[in-house]
Amino acid sequence: MHYYQFNIADYRKDTVHLTRIEHSIYRDLIDWYYLEETPIPTETQVVMRRLRLGCETEATALKNVLRSEEHTSELQSPMASR
């Protein structure tokens, strides 16, 4: 899928607590999910490599985003079930 509807107001309401780097990572994960149409892997190293994350700060931010059930439950389910 190369296009998806994005509601800016809903996104901001649901992600206001994210740090700047967590926001960037989360948006990259959303894009990855819709582009590939497959669940995001749960292995942190695979995701870090794909998103080009390298430093400890980025690794911590990724773990925070992946731990957040409200943000990642949809990204870790097959698109066909949506």
Backbone as CSV, one residue per row, in Angstrom:
resi,resn,N_x,N_y,N_z,CA_x,CA_y,CA_z,C_x,C_y,C_z
1,MET,0.859,-1.160,0.000,0.000,0.000,0.000,0.910,1.229,0.000
2,HIS,0.637,2.139,-0.886,1.477,3.324,-0.983,0.758,4.583,-0.515
3,TYR,-0.436,4.418,0.010,-1.196,5.557,0.504,-2.061,5.098,1.668
4,TYR,-2.158,5.920,2.690,-3.107,5.677,3.778,-3.593,7.021,4.300
5,GLN,-4.816,7.039,4.778,-5.387,8.265,5.330,-4.742,8.538,6.679
6,PHE,-4.408,9.791,6.907,-3.738,10.174,8.147,-4.470,11.349,8.772
7,ASN,-5.034,11.131,9.943,-5.762,12.186,10.634,-4.815,12.858,11.630
8,ILE,-4.371,14.061,11.289,-3.376,14.764,12.088,-3.870,15.011,13.512
9,ALA,-5.104,15.447,13.674,-5.638,15.747,15.006,-5.672,14.499,15.888
10,ASP,-6.140,13.381,15.349,-6.173,12.139,16.128,-4.760,11.688,16.501
11,TYR,-3.848,11.780,15.538,-2.471,11.370,15.798,-1.876,12.206,16.928
12,ARG,-2.006,13.502,16.835,-1.443,14.380,17.869,-2.061,14.107,19.234
13,LYS,-3.382,13.895,19.263,-4.071,13.610,20.528,-3.529,12.322,21.158
14,ASP,-3.283,11.324,20.327,-2.853,10.024,20.827,-1.351,9.919,21.096
15,THR,-0.574,10.862,20.593,0.883,10.737,20.718,1.546,11.932,21.378
16,VAL,0.769,12.792,21.996,1.319,14.008,22.600,2.386,13.690,23.657
17,HIS,2.339,12.526,24.252,3.289,12.152,25.299,4.633,11.662,24.760
18,LEU,4.710,11.398,23.455,5.956,10.888,22.884,7.014,11.984,22.801
19,THR,8.270,11.585,22.995,9.367,12.524,22.777,9.529,12.731,21.269
20,ARG,10.324,13.699,20.890,10.556,13.966,19.468,11.097,12.732,18.755
21,ILE,12.057,12.047,19.358,12.639,10.872,18.709,11.647,9.709,18.689
22,GLU,10.856,9.540,19.756,9.834,8.485,19.765,8.792,8.747,18.686
23,HIS,8.431,9.995,18.500,7.485,10.369,17.446,8.036,9.966,16.077
24,SER,9.276,10.282,15.821,9.903,9.945,14.538,9.932,8.436,14.315
25,ILE,10.296,7.705,15.342,10.340,6.242,15.245,8.948,5.677,15.001
26,TYR,7.971,6.172,15.726,6.606,5.685,15.560,6.089,5.947,14.142
27,ARG,6.329,7.132,13.614,5.910,7.436,12.237,6.606,6.526,11.235
28,ASP,7.896,6.257,11.451,8.619,5.330,10.570,8.012,3.932,10.645
29,LEU,7.626,3.502,11.848,7.003,2.184,12.000,5.658,2.125,11.282
30,ILE,4.871,3.178,11.376,3.581,3.222,10.673,3.802,3.118,9.168
31,ASP,4.731,3.911,8.646,5.021,3.874,7.208,5.490,2.482,6.782
32,TRP,6.368,1.881,7.563,6.879,0.542,7.263,5.723,-0.452,7.211
33,TYR,4.851,-0.393,8.198,3.714,-1.300,8.279,2.819,-1.202,7.043
34,TYR,2.486,0.003,6.649,1.603,0.166,5.510,2.301,-0.116,4.180
35,LEU,3.572,0.208,4.075,4.291,-0.058,2.836,4.479,-1.556,2.608
36,GLU,4.883,-2.280,3.633,5.156,-3.715,3.511,3.917,-4.585,3.714
37,GLU,2.903,-4.031,4.385,1.670,-4.765,4.684,1.925,-6.044,5.466
38,THR,2.891,-5.977,6.362,3.208,-7.100,7.247,3.420,-6.551,8.656
39,PRO,3.245,-7.395,9.672,3.465,-6.926,11.043,4.912,-6.485,11.261
40,ILE,5.101,-5.547,12.148,6.441,-5.102,12.537,7.063,-6.206,13.392
41,PRO,8.293,-6.607,13.093,8.934,-7.651,13.905,9.074,-7.212,15.358
42,THR,9.073,-8.169,16.255,9.221,-7.851,17.676,10.691,-7.834,18.090
43,GLU,11.576,-8.268,17.219,13.010,-8.269,17.523,13.568,-6.858,17.356
44,THR,14.038,-6.295,18.433,14.510,-4.911,18.437,15.649,-4.685,17.447
45,GLN,16.598,-5.612,17.361,17.753,-5.422,16.476,17.342,-5.344,15.004
46,VAL,16.368,-6.139,14.614,15.872,-6.112,13.232,15.259,-4.746,12.927
47,VAL,14.461,-4.264,13.843,13.804,-2.968,13.655,14.833,-1.841,13.669
48,MET,15.801,-1.909,14.567,16.833,-0.875,14.622,17.593,-0.790,13.304
49,ARG,17.922,-1.925,12.746,18.655,-1.945,11.469,17.796,-1.339,10.362
50,ARG,16.548,-1.735,10.295,15.655,-1.257,9.239,15.418,0.254,9.333
51,LEU,15.311,0.778,10.544,15.059,2.205,10.729,16.354,3.021,10.828
52,ARG,17.496,2.353,10.700,18.805,3.005,10.746,19.051,3.700,12.089
53,LEU,18.714,3.003,13.159,18.938,3.518,14.507,20.236,2.926,15.034
54,GLY,21.039,3.716,15.737,22.317,3.190,16.167,22.719,3.499,17.589
55,CYS,22.430,4.680,18.070,22.907,5.057,19.400,21.967,4.534,20.489
56,GLU,22.453,4.571,21.712,21.681,4.061,22.848,20.389,4.853,23.072
57,THR,20.442,6.146,22.826,19.246,6.981,22.975,18.154,6.520,22.014
58,GLU,18.534,6.224,20.787,17.561,5.754,19.791,17.045,4.373,20.151
59,ALA,17.922,3.510,20.637,17.508,2.159,21.050,16.499,2.227,22.186
60,THR,16.752,3.091,23.148,15.826,3.265,24.270,14.483,3.799,23.789
61,ALA,14.520,4.775,22.890,13.278,5.340,22.352,12.481,4.270,21.614
62,LEU,13.156,3.449,20.822,12.477,2.362,20.106,11.826,1.400,21.093
63,LYS,12.543,1.017,22.120,11.982,0.098,23.124,10.762,0.709,23.801
64,ASN,10.807,2.005,24.076,9.651,2.677,24.680,8.435,2.623,23.762
65,VAL,8.647,2.859,22.491,7.540,2.826,21.529,7.005,1.399,21.379
66,LEU,7.903,0.427,21.256,7.466,-0.960,21.082,6.758,-1.498,22.327
67,ARG,7.104,-0.985,23.497,6.453,-1.411,24.741,5.061,-0.826,24.904
68,SER,4.785,0.220,24.180,3.498,0.902,24.312,2.423,0.144,23.547
69,GLU,1.611,-0.588,24.265,0.547,-1.398,23.657,-0.408,-0.550,22.823
70,GLU,-0.706,0.655,23.282,-1.661,1.494,22.550,-1.148,1.890,21.171
71,HIS,0.175,1.896,20.992,0.729,2.301,19.706,1.109,1.132,18.816
72,THR,1.508,0.026,19.382,2.055,-1.034,18.545,1.165,-2.249,18.343
73,SER,0.070,-2.365,19.065,-0.769,-3.555,18.891,-1.257,-3.676,17.455
74,GLU,-1.644,-2.569,16.843,-2.096,-2.598,15.454,-0.942,-2.912,14.497
75,LEU,0.246,-2.383,14.786,1.386,-2.568,13.898,1.957,-3.982,13.941
76,GLN,1.545,-4.748,14.924,2.072,-6.099,15.045,1.017,-7.148,14.706
77,SER,-0.032,-6.715,14.020,-1.058,-7.660,13.568,-1.094,-7.637,12.041
78,PRO,-1.473,-8.746,11.434,-1.550,-8.790,9.978,-2.571,-7.799,9.440
79,MET,-2.298,-7.200,8.302,-3.215,-6.228,7.716,-4.517,-6.887,7.277
80,ALA,-4.482,-8.112,6.884,-5.668,-8.791,6.383,-6.791,-8.826,7.422
81,SER,-6.415,-8.801,8.696,-7.426,-8.867,9.740,-8.052,-7.508,10.040
82,ARG,-7.596,-6.465,9.394,-8.079,-5.112,9.654,-9.349,-4.840,8.913
